[in-house]
Amino acid sequence: MKLSLDATLRLIRFLGSVHENGRIRRKQIRPFAELDIATRIGIGATAMLMDWPRSFKDTLRRMADEPRNGPSGLNFHKVFGNFYRHLFDVLPRKEFGFLHDAFETFVAEDWNGLVRSQHRWFSGALRTSTKWITASEGQKVYGVTKRLINCLVRRREIKGIFVNTGTHRTECWIWRESLGDWVAMRERERASYMSGPELKRLLGLKHETLMEIVQAGLIRYSKGVDRSLSNSFSFRRDDVMRIVNAFDKWKSQTCTDIDPGSTIALRHALKNYLGRDIGLPSVIRAVIEAKLSPVGYTSAFRGIMGYLFRSDDLRQYRPPQIDIPIPHRGFVSFREAATLLTTRAEVIRALVKRGLLTSPNDYHNGFAKLISTSDLERFSAR
């Protein structure tokens, strides 16, 4: 209603010419040169404006409704090239913004072909709402690398095509909605997993101990590349929370009637006699199955390592020891003695310091102190 007479005549001539045969002529007809031509143009423009923008979109659909081989066969330039050249040259957006908006809405909602970046007249809003986008644009919008997008298209996990650009280069185009659905699925998948550092903070375990629990089947895991997660291992959140919840319900437990000497923290039991390969997974499984219960908690250790148990209860989950015959004569090093007694070299050193084992000063193997095997055999029997 705010158009000037000249702008109104240009609009009528444009819409009437489009409505006349479904596409604008390459050379504009002379405006209202003959009465019958002017009448047809006026009737066509009136019919299109009275039912705006439905009639306009129907006309654009007829222009694009030609049988072609897939979305790559829908050549935007061939279908709308001369049309939008006149639209943007003869009817600028500053005066005819409603017409441009209606055309861009049609392209975003009804055009199933590709819209390449060289269509510079389009607004930025249209570029972010077209149905097909390139892999480069998908990387910017959704944060998925082009390499991964190409793999997803080849594995048919998302809808996409490869188009030959004619310059010995293949361009990957993807269906925007398909990539958006895949990203949403990936986020849901990520929510069901947790990273290794987060798992270590919750359970208070080091990497080597954690992997022993994983290998025991208590926590399921997945390699990040398989599920489009991170490049490292990811662990099932529900398995981890099952362990945490099984221990946390005993966190407020107080033990007033138990001799402190008869309890031990899980951290100390792990180092002294449980071991991380068999003993610790067995204890965790027993707590989950309610066959073993902690008697207290200390904040001296992180995660589940701070829970207190009766020493006699934990000794039942000590892995079976392999009997190693002790040689009757000779001497062994601290490390060999620790292997024979199924303990650590630090324990042997402490036993020697307390005088429970003897280390003669006359016998040295390099810089290593030695222990008499006869003395070790007497201590083992005792």
Stockholm file with secondary structure:
# STOCKHOLM 1.0

chainA/1-382         MKLSLDATLRLIRFLGSVHENGRIRRKQIRPFAELDIATRIGIGATAMLMDWPRSFKDTLRRMADEPRNGPSGLNFHKVFGNFYRHLFDVLPRKEFGFLHDAFETFVAEDWNGLVRSQHRWFSGALRTSTKWITASEGQKVYGVTKRLINCLVRRREIKGIFVNTGTHRTECWIWRESLGDWVAMRERERASYMSGPELKRLLGLKHETLMEIVQAGLIRYSKGVDRSLSNSFSFRRDDVMRIVNAFDKWKSQTCTDIDPGSTIALRHALKNYLGRDIGLPSVIRAVIEAKLSPVGYTSAFRGIMGYLFRSDDLRQYRPPQIDIPIPHRGFVSFREAATLLTTRAEVIRALVKRGLLTSPNDYHNGFAKLISTSDLERFSAR
#=GR chainA/1-382 SS CCCCHHHHHHHHHHHHHHHHHSSCCSSCCCTTCSHHHHHHHHHHHHHHHHTTTHHHHHHHHHHHCCCCSTGGGCCHHHHHHHHHHHHHHHSCTTTCHHHHHHHHHHHHHHCCSCCCTTCTTSCHHHHTTCSEEEHHHHHHHHCCCHHHHHHHHHTTSSCEEEEECSSSCEEEEEEHHHHHHHHHHHHHHHHTEEEHHHHHHHHTCCHHHHHHHHHTTSSCEEEGGGGTSCSSEEEEHHHHHHHHHHHHTTTTCCCSSSCGGGEEEHHHHIIIIIIIIIIHHHHHHHHHTTSSCCCEECTTSSGGGGEEEEHHHHHTTSCCCCCCCCCSSSEEEHHHHHHHTTSCHHHHHHHHHTTSSCCCTTCEETTEEEEEHHHHHHHHHC
#=GC SS_cons         CCCCHHHHHHHHHHHHHHHHHSSCCSSCCCTTCSHHHHHHHHHHHHHHHHTTTHHHHHHHHHHHCCCCSTGGGCCHHHHHHHHHHHHHHHSCTTTCHHHHHHHHHHHHHHCCSCCCTTCTTSCHHHHTTCSEEEHHHHHHHHCCCHHHHHHHHHTTSSCEEEEECSSSCEEEEEEHHHHHHHHHHHHHHHHTEEEHHHHHHHHTCCHHHHHHHHHTTSSCEEEGGGGTSCSSEEEEHHHHHHHHHHHHTTTTCCCSSSCGGGEEEHHHHIIIIIIIIIIHHHHHHHHHTTSSCCCEECTTSSGGGGEEEEHHHHHTTSCCCCCCCCCSSSEEEHHHHHHHTTSCHHHHHHHHHTTSSCCCTTCEETTEEEEEHHHHHHHHHC
//
